[in-house]
Amino acid sequence: METPAPPSTTLVTAPALIDRFGRRVSYLRLSVTDRCDLRCSYCMPKGFSGFEEPENWLRFDEIARVVAAFARMGVGRVRLTGGEPLLRRGLPQLVAQLSGLPGLKDISLSTNATQLHKHAQVLHDAGVRRINVSLDSLDRACTEKITGRDSFDSIMAGLQAGKRAGFDPIKLNMVVMRGINDHEIMRMAQFCFEEGFILRLIEAMPMGETGRNSQYMDIGPIRDQLVSRFNLVPAAAELGGGPARYWTTGDSKGTIGFISPISQHFCATCNRVRLSVDGTLYMCLGQEEKFELRPLLRAGISDQKLDAAIRTAIELKPERHEFKEQPHKIIRFMSQTGG
């Protein structure tokens, strides 16, 4: 198990991270592993074994240094991702360390929930308050088809453990795929309303061969159907730092978010970058711009120069993706980038 270094308790602020298009970067998605116990059809191909070697993973002390640098420059939100982040040993210890970093206001987690029943309470106690759970179907056979294994019971157990632990909100991410799970959308919405979850419907992105073969659907017409069926109105409050556009029922007891990177992209307001498990900063899911931090960290870079390196990386952030124009451009899989 990795032993985290004690966090600094002093916040030394620096100018905010502003890219060359005037967008403020305030959100870091942090992959702690590229491994996963599932093989979701849109994320990682069956039989894939090209994982990063553990010696190239950022250590917990290195992760904390990078997150502290981002926090100094105004990044207040961090989401732990993978692969499946709960496969990284000692994750609650990392969460506890990050929770002590000055300037960091929110730590959330994206998970497939298969392991959540084992870790929910300790993660909440360590400082994770919000979770997103991937769940593309409420049908056992369909779930197995999408994820590559019979994972339904463990996911359901994880969701209930998350509720007991006190995570709020719990958002369910459903990647909508034509002819695979699109017939379940109304049922999934009703399930989320009854359980107190927030449903988020997501368009599949053409990342790697798996993403390009995932039966993309425009969710605009789906939104219109749901608005009519449940009398939804645009949500007044922000529900996280991401790109989802939220709608709620009249009594505010049910909420659905729509993430449409293809049909209605949100690049003009993109506020995030992604740090992969090997310390590579990716500026955009749909472009190749990246910046490697691990060699600098292991060469003993100072905090001042680390801040400068991150600012250099942010200058590489492109104006927008080109998923529509060049769907075959990105050959890396989603799991390799960090969700």
C-alpha positions as a Markdown table, in Angstrom:
| # | Residue | x | y | z |
|---|---|---|---|---|
| 1 | Met | 0.0 | 0.0 | 0.0 |
| 2 | Glu | 1.3 | 3.4 | -0.9 |
| 3 | Thr | 2.0 | 5.8 | 2.0 |
| 4 | Pro | 0.8 | 9.3 | 1.3 |
| 5 | Ala | 2.9 | 12.3 | 2.2 |
| 6 | Pro | 1.3 | 14.7 | 4.7 |
| 7 | Pro | -0.6 | 17.5 | 2.9 |
| 8 | Ser | 0.4 | 21.1 | 3.1 |
| 9 | Thr | -2.0 | 23.3 | 5.0 |
| 10 | Thr | -1.0 | 26.6 | 3.3 |
| 11 | Leu | -2.6 | 27.8 | 0.1 |
| 12 | Val | -0.2 | 29.8 | -2.1 |
| 13 | Thr | -2.5 | 31.2 | -4.8 |
| 14 | Ala | -1.4 | 31.8 | -8.4 |
| 15 | Pro | -3.2 | 33.3 | -11.4 |
| 16 | Ala | -6.0 | 31.2 | -12.7 |
| 17 | Leu | -5.5 | 28.8 | -15.6 |
| 18 | Ile | -6.9 | 30.5 | -18.7 |
| 19 | Asp | -6.4 | 28.9 | -22.1 |
| 20 | Arg | -5.7 | 30.8 | -25.3 |
| 21 | Phe | -9.5 | 30.8 | -26.1 |
| 22 | Gly | -10.3 | 32.5 | -22.8 |
| 23 | Arg | -11.7 | 29.5 | -21.1 |
| 24 | Arg | -10.9 | 29.0 | -17.4 |
| 25 | Val | -9.8 | 25.5 | -16.5 |
| 26 | Ser | -11.3 | 24.7 | -13.1 |
| 27 | Tyr | -11.8 | 20.9 | -13.3 |
| 28 | Leu | -9.3 | 18.0 | -13.4 |
| 29 | Arg | -10.3 | 14.5 | -14.2 |
| 30 | Leu | -7.7 | 12.2 | -12.6 |
| 31 | Ser | -7.2 | 8.6 | -13.8 |
| 32 | Val | -5.7 | 6.4 | -11.0 |
| 33 | Thr | -5.6 | 3.3 | -13.2 |
| 34 | Asp | -6.3 | 2.2 | -16.8 |
| 35 | Arg | -7.4 | -1.3 | -15.6 |
| 36 | Cys | -11.0 | -2.3 | -15.3 |
| 37 | Asp | -12.9 | -5.5 | -14.3 |
| 38 | Leu | -15.4 | -4.9 | -17.1 |
| 39 | Arg | -15.1 | -4.6 | -20.9 |
| 40 | Cys | -17.8 | -2.1 | -21.8 |
| 41 | Ser | -18.3 | -2.2 | -25.6 |
| 42 | Tyr | -17.8 | 1.5 | -26.1 |
| 43 | Cys | -14.7 | 1.8 | -23.8 |
| 44 | Met | -12.3 | -1.1 | -24.0 |
| 45 | Pro | -12.1 | -4.0 | -26.5 |
| 46 | Lys | -12.4 | -7.6 | -25.5 |
| 47 | Gly | -9.0 | -9.2 | -25.0 |
| 48 | Phe | -7.2 | -5.9 | -24.6 |
| 49 | Ser | -4.0 | -6.3 | -22.6 |
| 50 | Gly | -2.0 | -3.2 | -23.5 |
| 51 | Phe | -2.2 | -1.7 | -20.0 |
| 52 | Glu | 0.4 | 0.8 | -18.6 |
| 53 | Glu | 3.1 | -0.9 | -16.5 |
| 54 | Pro | 2.7 | -0.2 | -12.7 |
| 55 | Glu | 6.1 | 1.4 | -12.5 |
| 56 | Asn | 4.8 | 4.1 | -14.8 |
| 57 | Trp | 1.7 | 4.9 | -12.8 |
| 58 | Leu | 2.0 | 8.2 | -10.9 |
| 59 | Arg | 2.6 | 7.5 | -7.2 |
| 60 | Phe | 0.2 | 9.0 | -4.6 |
| 61 | Asp | 2.8 | 11.6 | -3.6 |
| 62 | Glu | 3.2 | 12.6 | -7.3 |
| 63 | Ile | -0.6 | 12.8 | -7.8 |
| 64 | Ala | -0.9 | 15.0 | -4.7 |
| 65 | Arg | 1.8 | 17.3 | -6.0 |
| 66 | Val | 0.1 | 17.7 | -9.4 |
| 67 | Val | -3.4 | 18.2 | -7.8 |
| 68 | Ala | -1.9 | 20.8 | -5.3 |
| 69 | Ala | -0.4 | 22.7 | -8.3 |
| 70 | Phe | -3.8 | 22.7 | -10.1 |
| 71 | Ala | -5.4 | 23.9 | -6.8 |
| 72 | Arg | -3.0 | 26.8 | -6.5 |
| 73 | Met | -4.2 | 27.9 | -9.9 |
| 74 | Gly | -7.9 | 27.8 | -9.1 |
| 75 | Val | -8.9 | 24.2 | -10.0 |
| 76 | Gly | -11.3 | 23.4 | -7.2 |
| 77 | Arg | -12.9 | 20.2 | -8.6 |
| 78 | Val | -11.2 | 16.8 | -9.0 |
| 79 | Arg | -12.9 | 13.6 | -10.3 |
| 80 | Leu | -11.2 | 10.3 | -9.7 |
| 81 | Thr | -11.6 | 8.1 | -12.8 |
| 82 | Gly | -10.1 | 5.0 | -14.5 |
| 83 | Gly | -10.4 | 2.5 | -15.9 |
| 84 | Glu | -12.1 | 1.5 | -12.7 |
| 85 | Pro | -10.6 | 3.6 | -9.9 |
| 86 | Leu | -11.7 | 1.2 | -7.2 |
| 87 | Leu | -9.1 | -1.3 | -8.5 |
| 88 | Arg | -6.3 | 1.0 | -7.3 |
| 89 | Arg | -5.1 | -0.2 | -4.0 |
| 90 | Gly | -5.1 | 2.4 | -1.2 |
| 91 | Leu | -7.5 | 4.7 | -3.0 |
| 92 | Pro | -9.2 | 5.9 | 0.3 |
| 93 | Gln | -5.7 | 7.0 | 1.5 |
| 94 | Leu | -5.2 | 9.1 | -1.6 |
| 95 | Val | -8.6 | 10.6 | -1.2 |
| 96 | Ala | -7.8 | 11.6 | 2.4 |
| 97 | Gln | -4.6 | 13.2 | 1.3 |
| 98 | Leu | -6.3 | 15.2 | -1.5 |
| 99 | Ser | -9.1 | 16.2 | 0.9 |
| 100 | Gly | -6.4 | 18.1 | 2.9 |
| 101 | Leu | -5.1 | 20.1 | 0.0 |
| 102 | Pro | -5.9 | 23.8 | 0.3 |
| 103 | Gly | -8.1 | 25.2 | -2.4 |
| 104 | Leu | -9.6 | 21.8 | -3.4 |
| 105 | Lys | -13.3 | 22.1 | -2.8 |
| 106 | Asp | -14.8 | 19.0 | -4.4 |
| 107 | Ile | -13.6 | 15.4 | -4.9 |
| 108 | Ser | -15.9 | 13.1 | -6.8 |
| 109 | Leu | -15.6 | 9.6 | -8.2 |
| 110 | Ser | -16.7 | 7.8 | -11.4 |
| 111 | Thr | -17.1 | 4.0 | -11.0 |
| 112 | Asn | -18.8 | 1.0 | -12.5 |
| 113 | Ala | -19.9 | 0.2 | -9.0 |
| 114 | Thr | -19.0 | -3.5 | -9.1 |
| 115 | Gln | -16.6 | -3.0 | -6.2 |
| 116 | Leu | -18.5 | -0.1 | -4.5 |
| 117 | His | -20.2 | -2.3 | -1.9 |
| 118 | Lys | -16.7 | -3.0 | -0.4 |
| 119 | His | -15.5 | 0.6 | -0.3 |
| 120 | Ala | -18.4 | 3.0 | -0.2 |
| 121 | Gln | -18.3 | 4.0 | 3.4 |
| 122 | Val | -14.6 | 4.4 | 3.7 |
| 123 | Leu | -14.4 | 6.5 | 0.6 |
| 124 | His | -17.2 | 8.8 | 1.9 |
| 125 | Asp | -15.4 | 9.0 | 5.2 |
| 126 | Ala | -12.2 | 9.9 | 3.4 |
| 127 | Gly | -13.8 | 12.8 | 1.5 |
| 128 | Val | -15.6 | 11.7 | -1.6 |
| 129 | Arg | -19.1 | 13.2 | -1.6 |
| 130 | Arg | -20.5 | 12.6 | -5.1 |
| 131 | Ile | -20.3 | 9.6 | -7.4 |
| 132 | Asn | -21.2 | 8.8 | -11.0 |
| 133 | Val | -22.0 | 5.2 | -11.7 |
| 134 | Ser | -22.0 | 3.7 | -15.2 |
| 135 | Leu | -25.2 | 1.8 | -15.8 |
| 136 | Asp | -26.4 | 1.4 | -19.3 |
| 137 | Ser | -29.2 | -1.1 | -18.8 |
| 138 | Leu | -31.6 | -2.5 | -16.2 |
| 139 | Asp | -31.8 | -5.8 | -18.0 |
| 140 | Arg | -29.3 | -8.4 | -16.8 |
| 141 | Ala | -28.7 | -9.9 | -20.2 |
| 142 | Cys | -28.2 | -6.5 | -21.8 |
| 143 | Thr | -25.9 | -5.5 | -19.1 |
| 144 | Glu | -23.8 | -8.6 | -19.6 |
| 145 | Lys | -23.7 | -7.9 | -23.4 |
| 146 | Ile | -22.5 | -4.4 | -22.9 |
| 147 | Thr | -20.0 | -5.0 | -20.0 |
| 148 | Gly | -18.7 | -8.4 | -21.0 |
| 149 | Arg | -19.6 | -10.1 | -17.8 |
| 150 | Asp | -22.6 | -10.8 | -15.5 |
| 151 | Ser | -22.1 | -7.7 | -13.4 |
| 152 | Phe | -25.7 | -6.7 | -12.7 |
| 153 | Asp | -26.0 | -7.9 | -9.1 |
| 154 | Ser | -22.7 | -6.4 | -8.0 |
| 155 | Ile | -23.7 | -3.0 | -9.6 |
| 156 | Met | -27.0 | -3.0 | -7.8 |
| 157 | Ala | -25.3 | -3.8 | -4.5 |
| 158 | Gly | -22.9 | -1.0 | -5.1 |
| 159 | Leu | -25.7 | 1.5 | -5.7 |
| 160 | Gln | -27.4 | 0.6 | -2.5 |
| 161 | Ala | -24.1 | 0.8 | -0.6 |
| 162 | Gly | -23.6 | 4.2 | -2.0 |
| 163 | Lys | -27.0 | 5.3 | -0.8 |
| 164 | Arg | -26.2 | 4.0 | 2.7 |
| 165 | Ala | -22.9 | 5.7 | 2.8 |
| 166 | Gly | -24.5 | 9.0 | 2.1 |
| 167 | Phe | -23.2 | 10.0 | -1.3 |
| 168 | Asp | -25.3 | 12.8 | -2.7 |
| 169 | Pro | -25.9 | 13.1 | -5.5 |
| 170 | Ile | -25.5 | 9.7 | -7.1 |
| 171 | Lys | -25.7 | 10.1 | -10.9 |
| 172 | Leu | -26.2 | 7.2 | -13.2 |
| 173 | Asn | -24.5 | 7.5 | -16.6 |
| 174 | Met | -26.3 | 5.8 | -19.4 |
| 175 | Val | -24.5 | 5.7 | -22.8 |
| 176 | Val | -27.4 | 5.5 | -25.3 |
| 177 | Met | -26.9 | 3.1 | -28.1 |
| 178 | Arg | -29.3 | 2.5 | -31.0 |
| 179 | Gly | -30.8 | -1.0 | -31.0 |
| 180 | Ile | -29.0 | -2.0 | -27.8 |
| 181 | Asn | -30.5 | -0.1 | -24.9 |
| 182 | Asp | -32.5 | 2.8 | -26.3 |
| 183 | His | -35.7 | 1.0 | -25.6 |
| 184 | Glu | -34.9 | 1.2 | -21.9 |
| 185 | Ile | -34.6 | 4.9 | -21.5 |
| 186 | Met | -38.1 | 5.6 | -20.0 |
| 187 | Arg | -37.7 | 2.6 | -17.6 |
| 188 | Met | -34.3 | 3.9 | -16.5 |
| 189 | Ala | -35.7 | 7.4 | -15.9 |
| 190 | Gln | -38.5 | 6.0 | -13.8 |
| 191 | Phe | -36.0 | 3.8 | -11.8 |
| 192 | Cys | -33.8 | 6.8 | -11.1 |
| 193 | Phe | -36.8 | 8.9 | -10.0 |
| 194 | Glu | -37.9 | 6.2 | -7.6 |
| 195 | Glu | -34.4 | 5.6 | -6.2 |
| 196 | Gly | -33.4 | 9.2 | -5.9 |
| 197 | Phe | -30.7 | 9.0 | -8.5 |
| 198 | Ile | -29.9 | 11.6 | -11.2 |
| 199 | Leu | -30.0 | 10.0 | -14.7 |
| 200 | Arg | -27.5 | 11.3 | -17.3 |
| 201 | Leu | -28.0 | 10.3 | -20.9 |
| 202 | Ile | -24.7 | 10.4 | -22.9 |
| 203 | Glu | -24.0 | 10.2 | -26.6 |
| 204 | Ala | -21.4 | 7.6 | -27.5 |
| 205 | Met | -18.1 | 9.2 | -28.6 |
| 206 | Pro | -16.0 | 7.7 | -31.5 |
| 207 | Met | -12.8 | 7.1 | -29.4 |
| 208 | Gly | -10.9 | 4.1 | -30.7 |
| 209 | Glu | -12.5 | 1.3 | -32.7 |
| 210 | Thr | -14.8 | 0.4 | -29.8 |
| 211 | Gly | -16.3 | 3.9 | -29.6 |
| 212 | Arg | -16.8 | 4.1 | -33.4 |
| 213 | Asn | -18.8 | 0.8 | -33.3 |
| 214 | Ser | -21.1 | 1.8 | -30.4 |
| 215 | Gln | -24.3 | 2.6 | -32.4 |
| 216 | Tyr | -24.4 | 6.4 | -31.9 |
| 217 | Met | -27.7 | 8.1 | -31.2 |
| 218 | Asp | -28.5 | 11.8 | -31.2 |
| 219 | Ile | -30.1 | 12.4 | -27.8 |
| 220 | Gly | -31.9 | 15.6 | -28.8 |
| 221 | Pro | -35.1 | 13.7 | -29.8 |
| 222 | Ile | -34.8 | 11.6 | -26.7 |
| 223 | Arg | -34.7 | 14.7 | -24.6 |
| 224 | Asp | -37.9 | 16.0 | -26.2 |
| 225 | Gln | -39.7 | 12.7 | -25.5 |
| 226 | Leu | -38.6 | 12.8 | -21.8 |
| 227 | Val | -39.6 | 16.4 | -21.4 |
| 228 | Ser | -43.0 | 15.7 | -22.7 |
| 229 | Arg | -43.5 | 12.4 | -20.8 |
| 230 | Phe | -42.4 | 13.7 | -17.4 |
| 231 | Asn | -43.2 | 17.5 | -17.8 |
| 232 | Leu | -39.5 | 18.4 | -17.3 |
| 233 | Val | -38.4 | 22.0 | -17.0 |
| 234 | Pro | -34.8 | 23.3 | -17.2 |
| 235 | Ala | -33.0 | 23.0 | -13.9 |
| 236 | Ala | -32.3 | 26.2 | -12.1 |
| 237 | Ala | -29.3 | 25.0 | -10.0 |
| 238 | Glu | -25.9 | 23.8 | -11.2 |
| 239 | Leu | -25.4 | 20.1 | -10.6 |
| 240 | Gly | -21.7 | 19.7 | -10.9 |
| 241 | Gly | -18.9 | 21.2 | -12.9 |
| 242 | Gly | -19.4 | 19.2 | -16.1 |
| 243 | Pro | -21.1 | 19.7 | -19.4 |
| 244 | Ala | -24.5 | 18.1 | -18.7 |
| 245 | Arg | -27.6 | 20.2 | -19.3 |
| 246 | Tyr | -30.2 | 19.3 | -16.6 |
| 247 | Trp | -33.9 | 19.2 | -16.6 |
| 248 | Thr | -36.2 | 18.4 | -13.6 |
| 249 | Thr | -39.7 | 17.4 | -12.8 |
| 250 | Gly | -42.0 | 20.1 | -11.5 |
| 251 | Asp | -41.7 | 19.0 | -8.0 |
| 252 | Ser | -37.8 | 18.8 | -8.4 |
| 253 | Lys | -37.8 | 15.2 | -7.2 |
| 254 | Gly | -36.6 | 13.9 | -10.6 |
| 255 | Thr | -33.6 | 15.1 | -12.6 |
| 256 | Ile | -32.2 | 14.1 | -16.0 |
| 257 | Gly | -29.0 | 15.4 | -17.5 |
| 258 | Phe | -28.1 | 15.3 | -21.2 |
| 259 | Ile | -24.5 | 15.1 | -22.4 |
| 260 | Ser | -24.3 | 15.7 | -26.2 |
| 261 | Pro | -20.7 | 15.9 | -27.3 |
| 262 | Ile | -21.6 | 15.1 | -30.9 |
| 263 | Ser | -25.0 | 16.6 | -31.7 |
| 264 | Gln | -24.6 | 19.7 | -29.6 |
| 265 | His | -21.0 | 20.0 | -28.5 |
| 266 | Phe | -20.0 | 22.2 | -25.5 |
| 267 | Cys | -16.4 | 23.0 | -26.4 |
| 268 | Ala | -16.9 | 26.7 | -26.1 |
| 269 | Thr | -17.3 | 26.3 | -22.3 |
| 270 | Cys | -14.9 | 23.4 | -21.8 |
| 271 | Asn | -13.4 | 23.8 | -18.3 |
| 272 | Arg | -11.4 | 20.6 | -17.9 |
| 273 | Val | -8.3 | 18.6 | -18.7 |
| 274 | Arg | -7.5 | 14.9 | -18.0 |
| 275 | Leu | -4.5 | 13.4 | -16.3 |
| 276 | Ser | -3.9 | 9.8 | -17.2 |
| 277 | Val | -2.5 | 7.2 | -14.8 |
| 278 | Asp | 1.0 | 7.6 | -16.4 |
| 279 | Gly | 1.1 | 11.3 | -15.8 |
| 280 | Thr | 0.1 | 12.5 | -19.3 |
| 281 | Leu | -2.2 | 15.6 | -19.4 |
| 282 | Tyr | -4.7 | 15.3 | -22.2 |
| 283 | Met | -6.3 | 18.6 | -23.2 |
| 284 | Cys | -9.2 | 17.2 | -25.2 |
| 285 | Leu | -10.9 | 13.8 | -25.7 |
| 286 | Gly | -11.1 | 14.4 | -29.4 |
| 287 | Gln | -7.7 | 15.8 | -30.2 |
| 288 | Glu | -4.1 | 14.6 | -29.7 |
| 289 | Glu | -2.6 | 17.5 | -27.7 |
| 290 | Lys | -0.9 | 16.2 | -24.6 |
| 291 | Phe | 1.9 | 17.0 | -22.1 |
| 292 | Glu | 3.9 | 14.5 | -20.1 |
| 293 | Leu | 4.4 | 15.4 | -16.4 |
| 294 | Arg | 5.8 | 12.1 | -15.1 |
| 295 | Pro | 9.4 | 12.7 | -16.4 |
| 296 | Leu | 9.4 | 16.2 | -14.8 |
| 297 | Leu | 8.1 | 14.9 | -11.5 |
| 298 | Arg | 10.7 | 12.1 | -11.3 |
| 299 | Ala | 13.5 | 14.5 | -12.2 |
| 300 | Gly | 12.7 | 16.6 | -9.1 |
| 301 | Ile | 11.0 | 19.6 | -10.7 |
| 302 | Ser | 10.3 | 22.4 | -8.3 |
| 303 | Asp | 6.7 | 23.6 | -7.5 |
| 304 | Gln | 7.3 | 26.8 | -9.4 |
| 305 | Lys | 8.5 | 25.0 | -12.5 |
| 306 | Leu | 5.7 | 22.5 | -12.2 |
| 307 | Asp | 3.2 | 25.3 | -12.2 |
| 308 | Ala | 4.9 | 26.7 | -15.3 |
| 309 | Ala | 4.8 | 23.3 | -17.0 |
| 310 | Ile | 1.1 | 23.0 | -16.4 |
| 311 | Arg | 0.5 | 26.5 | -17.8 |
| 312 | Thr | 2.5 | 25.5 | -20.9 |
| 313 | Ala | 0.3 | 22.4 | -21.2 |
| 314 | Ile | -2.9 | 24.5 | -21.0 |
| 315 | Glu | -1.7 | 26.6 | -23.9 |
| 316 | Leu | -2.0 | 23.4 | -26.1 |
| 317 | Lys | -5.7 | 23.0 | -25.4 |
| 318 | Pro | -7.5 | 23.1 | -28.7 |
| 319 | Glu | -10.6 | 25.1 | -29.5 |
| 320 | Arg | -12.8 | 22.1 | -30.1 |
| 321 | His | -12.9 | 18.4 | -30.9 |
| 322 | Glu | -13.5 | 17.0 | -34.4 |
| 323 | Phe | -15.6 | 13.9 | -33.7 |
| 324 | Lys | -18.0 | 14.7 | -36.5 |
| 325 | Glu | -15.5 | 15.8 | -39.0 |
| 326 | Gln | -12.8 | 13.2 | -38.3 |
| 327 | Pro | -14.4 | 10.3 | -36.4 |
| 328 | His | -11.4 | 8.0 | -37.0 |
| 329 | Lys | -8.8 | 10.5 | -35.7 |
| 330 | Ile | -8.5 | 9.2 | -32.2 |
| 331 | Ile | -7.2 | 5.7 | -31.9 |
| 332 | Arg | -6.7 | 5.5 | -28.2 |
| 333 | Phe | -9.6 | 4.0 | -26.1 |
| 334 | Met | -11.5 | 5.9 | -23.5 |
| 335 | Ser | -10.0 | 3.8 | -20.7 |
| 336 | Gln | -6.5 | 4.9 | -21.8 |
| 337 | Thr | -7.3 | 8.6 | -21.6 |
| 338 | Gly | -9.3 | 8.5 | -18.3 |
| 339 | Gly | -13.1 | 8.7 | -18.4 |
